Amino acid sequence: MALPDLTNYLIFAKVVAAGSVSAGARDLKMPKSTVSRRLTELEEQQGVRLLHRSTRGLKLTDVGQAFLVHCETLVAAAEAAQQVTQLVMDTPRGDIHVSSPYAISQSMLVALLPEFMALYPEVRVNLMVTNKPVNLIDEGIDVALRVRSSIEDSSLIARPLADAPLTLYRSPTCGDVAAVAKELQHPLDLVHFPHLSLHYTSGQYRYDLTSDTGDKLAVSFRPRLITDDMIVLREAAIAGLGMVALPNYLCQQAVAAGQLERVLPDWSLPLGIMHMVYPYRRGLLPAVRVFIDFLAARLPVIAKRSLTNID
């Protein structure tokens, strides 16, 4: 048995409720000729006349009257289904899947996520913490935070949030303070000290430095400690194990406490930009949409605060 065209059932119920084909066509925002043709098709499919049409209006047959009851049920069910989806679209609820590097998770999201979840108690957050590149589509990620100079994948929506500069730090306890201050007058002096670093798949470890006057210099080094965990690098630097390039937002408290200090303040490392990345611009679920809006409002504030405290 072929499935019936339920659109004709709905048109029939709407036309009867409107009182005429013309009025029904206006309510349905359809051409009168289309509505009339659809009603004829419905009667042919049913093999029976459902209504009489005249200049004075419509008159249901006995069969049409009984048929209308079921068509009205279909209309009510369709409207109820639409209300369900509208409710979902109006109220943030359900699961959102987020990807973030360790440093951002442990220095920013650790405070922001409880605040967000208190605002939206019906939202569940699944946070993937990783420094590795994540394919948003393949891994079902709704929103990812990344620090890049630019986002190469043109299929993604990349929303820049804040500058995330790297700064070269050392602990005041890393060797003799006076001697270090005397010896660290130029980037080439860095080769005389131990270093800590993130893991680079290229195997090339170097600082690409630019002076305040625009001079550029690359200084290679051999790390004493290599790890993808920036928190481990920060704590190792605080312990005096070596110098390290880390984001400002991760080190602001250590600098304020005198545990870390900036090295070569007249030279800077390449500027990273914190991006929020997501696959689609339209059709976002409310939970994803409010999470994006929340991070867009709150993350730049925290990042700016870290820059102010460092400088």
C-alpha positions as CSV (number, residue, x, y, z in Angstrom):
1,M,0.0,0.0,0.0
2,A,1.4,3.4,-1.0
3,L,1.8,6.0,1.6
4,P,-0.8,8.7,1.4
5,D,0.2,12.3,0.8
6,L,-0.5,13.8,4.2
7,T,-0.2,17.3,2.8
8,N,-3.5,16.9,1.0
9,Y,-5.1,15.8,4.3
10,L,-3.8,19.0,6.0
11,I,-5.0,21.2,3.1
12,F,-8.5,19.6,3.3
13,A,-8.7,20.3,7.1
14,K,-7.5,23.9,6.7
15,V,-9.9,24.6,3.8
16,V,-12.9,23.3,5.7
17,A,-11.8,25.4,8.7
18,A,-11.5,28.5,6.6
19,G,-14.9,28.0,5.0
20,S,-13.9,28.3,1.3
21,V,-11.1,27.4,-1.1
22,S,-10.1,31.0,-1.5
23,A,-9.9,31.6,2.3
24,G,-8.0,28.4,2.8
25,A,-5.5,29.3,0.1
26,R,-4.9,32.6,1.8
27,D,-4.4,31.0,5.2
28,L,-2.0,28.4,3.6
29,K,-0.3,31.0,1.5
30,M,-0.8,28.9,-1.5
31,P,-2.3,29.6,-5.0
32,K,-6.0,28.9,-5.1
33,S,-5.5,26.8,-8.2
34,T,-3.0,24.6,-6.3
35,V,-5.3,24.1,-3.3
36,S,-8.2,23.3,-5.6
37,R,-6.1,20.8,-7.5
38,R,-4.9,19.2,-4.3
39,L,-8.5,18.7,-3.1
40,T,-9.5,17.0,-6.3
41,E,-6.4,14.7,-6.0
42,L,-7.5,13.8,-2.5
43,E,-11.0,12.9,-3.5
44,E,-9.6,10.8,-6.4
45,Q,-7.2,9.0,-4.1
46,Q,-10.1,8.2,-1.7
47,G,-12.5,7.3,-4.4
48,V,-15.3,9.3,-2.9
49,R,-16.6,12.9,-2.8
50,L,-15.7,14.6,0.4
51,L,-17.2,18.0,-0.1
52,H,-19.5,20.0,-2.4
53,R,-18.1,23.3,-3.7
54,S,-20.3,26.2,-4.8
55,T,-20.3,30.0,-4.9
56,R,-22.0,29.9,-1.5
57,G,-19.1,28.0,0.1
58,L,-18.4,24.4,1.0
59,K,-20.6,21.6,2.3
60,L,-19.2,18.4,3.6
61,T,-20.6,15.0,2.6
62,D,-21.3,12.5,5.3
63,V,-18.1,10.7,4.4
64,G,-16.3,14.0,4.3
65,Q,-17.5,14.9,7.8
66,A,-16.1,11.6,9.2
67,F,-12.9,12.0,7.2
68,L,-12.4,15.5,8.5
69,V,-12.2,14.3,12.1
70,H,-9.1,12.3,11.3
71,C,-7.6,15.1,9.2
72,E,-8.0,17.5,12.1
73,T,-6.2,15.0,14.3
74,L,-3.3,15.0,11.8
75,V,-3.2,18.8,11.9
76,A,-3.2,18.9,15.7
77,A,-0.4,16.3,15.8
78,A,1.7,18.3,13.3
79,E,1.3,21.5,15.2
80,A,2.2,19.7,18.5
81,A,5.3,18.3,16.8
82,Q,6.3,21.7,15.6
83,Q,5.8,23.1,19.1
84,V,8.2,20.4,20.5
85,T,11.0,21.4,18.1
86,Q,10.3,25.1,18.7
87,L,10.6,24.5,22.5
88,V,13.9,22.7,21.9
89,M,15.1,25.6,19.8
90,D,14.1,28.2,22.4
91,T,15.6,26.6,25.5
92,P,19.3,25.7,25.8
93,R,19.5,22.1,26.8
94,G,21.2,18.9,25.9
95,D,24.9,17.9,25.2
96,I,27.6,20.1,23.8
97,H,31.0,18.7,22.8
98,V,34.0,21.0,23.4
99,S,37.7,20.7,22.6
100,S,40.4,22.8,24.3
101,P,44.1,22.7,24.9
102,Y,45.4,21.9,28.4
103,A,46.6,25.4,29.1
104,I,43.3,27.2,28.3
105,S,41.3,24.5,30.1
106,Q,43.4,24.7,33.2
107,S,43.8,28.4,33.4
108,M,40.5,29.7,32.0
109,L,37.8,27.1,31.5
110,V,38.3,25.8,35.0
111,A,36.6,29.0,36.2
112,L,34.3,29.7,33.3
113,L,32.6,26.3,32.9
114,P,31.0,26.2,36.4
115,E,29.7,29.8,35.7
116,F,28.2,28.7,32.3
117,M,26.7,25.6,33.7
118,A,25.1,27.4,36.6
119,L,23.5,29.8,34.0
120,Y,22.2,26.9,31.9
121,P,21.4,23.9,34.2
122,E,19.9,21.8,31.4
123,V,23.1,21.9,29.3
124,R,25.6,19.0,29.7
125,V,29.2,19.7,28.6
126,N,31.6,17.1,27.3
127,L,35.1,18.6,27.4
128,M,37.9,17.0,25.4
129,V,41.2,18.4,26.7
130,T,44.0,17.8,24.2
131,N,46.9,19.7,22.5
132,K,46.5,17.6,19.4
133,P,44.6,18.9,16.3
134,V,41.0,17.7,16.4
135,N,38.8,17.2,13.3
136,L,35.5,18.8,14.4
137,I,33.3,16.9,12.0
138,D,34.8,13.5,12.4
139,E,34.9,13.7,16.2
140,G,31.6,15.4,16.7
141,I,33.0,18.5,18.3
142,D,30.6,21.5,18.4
143,V,33.2,24.1,19.5
144,A,37.0,24.1,19.7
145,L,39.4,26.5,21.2
146,R,42.7,26.9,19.4
147,V,45.7,29.2,19.5
148,R,47.0,29.9,16.0
149,S,48.2,32.9,14.0
150,S,45.4,31.9,11.6
151,I,42.9,29.0,11.0
152,E,43.7,27.4,7.7
153,D,40.5,25.3,7.3
154,S,38.2,27.4,5.3
155,S,35.2,25.1,6.0
156,L,35.2,26.2,9.6
157,I,33.9,29.3,11.2
158,A,36.9,30.8,13.1
159,R,36.1,33.6,15.6
160,P,39.2,35.3,17.0
161,L,38.8,36.0,20.7
162,A,42.0,37.5,22.0
163,D,45.8,37.8,21.4
164,A,47.7,35.0,23.1
165,P,51.3,36.1,23.1
166,L,54.1,33.8,24.2
167,T,56.7,35.2,26.6
168,L,60.0,33.8,27.6
169,Y,60.2,33.2,31.4
170,R,62.6,32.1,34.0
171,S,62.6,31.7,37.7
172,P,64.5,34.2,39.8
173,T,66.1,31.1,41.4
174,C,67.4,29.8,38.1
175,G,71.2,30.4,38.7
176,D,72.8,33.4,40.3
177,V,70.4,36.4,39.7
178,A,73.1,39.0,39.2
179,A,75.1,36.8,36.9
180,V,72.0,35.8,34.8
181,A,71.0,39.5,34.5
182,K,74.5,40.4,33.3
183,E,74.8,37.5,30.9
184,L,71.3,37.8,29.4
185,Q,71.8,41.0,27.4
186,H,71.1,39.5,24.0
187,P,69.2,36.5,22.6
188,L,72.4,34.7,21.7
189,D,73.1,34.6,25.4
190,L,70.2,32.1,25.7
191,V,72.4,29.3,24.4
192,H,74.2,29.2,27.8
193,F,71.1,28.3,29.8
194,P,68.9,25.2,30.1
195,H,65.5,25.3,28.4
196,L,62.1,23.6,28.6
197,S,59.7,23.2,25.7
198,L,56.5,21.9,24.2
199,H,56.9,19.0,21.9
200,Y,57.4,19.9,18.2
201,T,56.9,17.1,15.6
202,S,59.5,18.8,13.4
203,G,62.1,18.2,16.0
204,Q,63.4,21.8,15.5
205,Y,63.5,23.8,18.8
206,R,64.1,27.5,18.5
207,Y,62.9,30.9,19.5
208,D,61.9,33.2,16.7
209,L,62.5,36.6,18.3
210,T,61.8,40.1,17.1
211,S,63.2,43.2,18.9
212,D,61.4,46.4,19.6
213,T,63.3,48.0,16.8
214,G,62.3,45.3,14.3
215,D,65.4,43.1,14.3
216,K,64.7,39.4,13.9
217,L,66.8,36.5,15.2
218,A,66.3,32.8,15.5
219,V,68.0,31.0,18.4
220,S,68.1,27.2,18.4
221,F,68.2,25.2,21.7
222,R,68.1,21.7,23.0
223,P,65.3,21.3,25.6
224,R,66.1,19.7,28.9
225,L,62.4,18.9,29.3
226,I,59.8,18.3,26.5
227,T,56.1,17.8,27.2
228,D,52.7,18.7,25.8
229,D,51.5,19.8,29.2
230,M,52.1,23.6,29.7
231,I,51.3,23.3,33.4
232,V,54.2,20.9,33.9
233,L,56.5,23.3,32.0
234,R,55.4,26.2,34.1
235,E,56.0,24.4,37.3
236,A,59.4,23.1,36.1
237,A,60.3,26.7,35.3
238,I,59.2,27.9,38.7
239,A,61.4,25.2,40.2
240,G,64.4,26.7,38.3
241,L,64.9,23.9,35.8
242,G,65.2,26.2,32.8
243,M,63.8,28.9,30.7
244,V,60.5,28.4,28.9
245,A,58.2,30.2,26.4
246,L,54.6,30.1,27.7
247,P,51.4,32.1,27.1
248,N,51.0,35.1,29.4
249,Y,47.6,34.0,30.6
250,L,49.2,30.8,32.1
251,C,51.9,32.7,34.0
252,Q,50.2,35.8,35.4
253,Q,49.8,34.5,38.9
254,A,53.4,33.1,39.0
255,V,54.7,36.5,37.8
256,A,52.6,38.4,40.4
257,A,53.9,36.1,43.1
258,G,57.5,36.6,42.0
259,Q,58.0,33.0,41.0
260,L,58.6,33.8,37.3
261,E,60.0,36.8,35.5
262,R,60.2,37.9,31.9
263,V,63.5,37.2,30.0
264,L,64.7,39.7,27.4
265,P,61.8,42.1,27.6
266,D,63.0,44.1,24.6
267,W,62.4,41.0,22.4
268,S,59.1,39.2,21.6
269,L,58.1,35.8,20.3
270,P,55.5,35.3,17.5
271,L,52.0,36.4,18.4
272,G,49.3,33.7,18.7
273,I,45.6,34.4,18.5
274,M,43.0,32.5,20.6
275,H,40.3,31.4,18.2
276,M,36.9,29.8,18.8
277,V,36.2,27.4,16.0
278,Y,32.9,25.7,15.0
279,P,31.6,23.9,11.9
280,Y,28.4,25.8,11.1
281,R,27.2,29.3,11.2
282,R,23.5,28.5,10.8
283,G,21.3,26.0,12.5
284,L,23.2,25.9,15.8
285,L,21.4,24.3,18.6
286,P,20.5,26.8,21.4
287,A,23.0,25.1,23.8
288,V,25.9,25.5,21.4
289,R,24.8,29.1,20.5
290,V,24.7,30.3,24.1
291,F,28.0,28.6,24.8
292,I,29.6,30.4,21.9
293,D,28.2,33.7,23.0
294,F,29.3,33.1,26.6
295,L,32.9,32.4,25.6
296,A,33.0,35.3,23.2
297,A,32.0,37.6,26.0
298,R,34.1,36.1,28.9
299,L,37.3,34.8,27.4
300,P,38.6,38.1,26.0
301,V,38.1,39.7,29.4
302,I,40.2,37.1,31.2
303,A,42.9,37.2,28.4
304,K,43.1,41.0,28.5
305,R,43.4,40.8,32.3
306,S,46.4,38.5,32.0
307,L,48.1,40.8,29.5
308,T,47.6,43.8,31.8
309,N,49.0,41.9,34.8
310,I,52.1,40.7,32.9
311,D,53.0,44.0,31.4
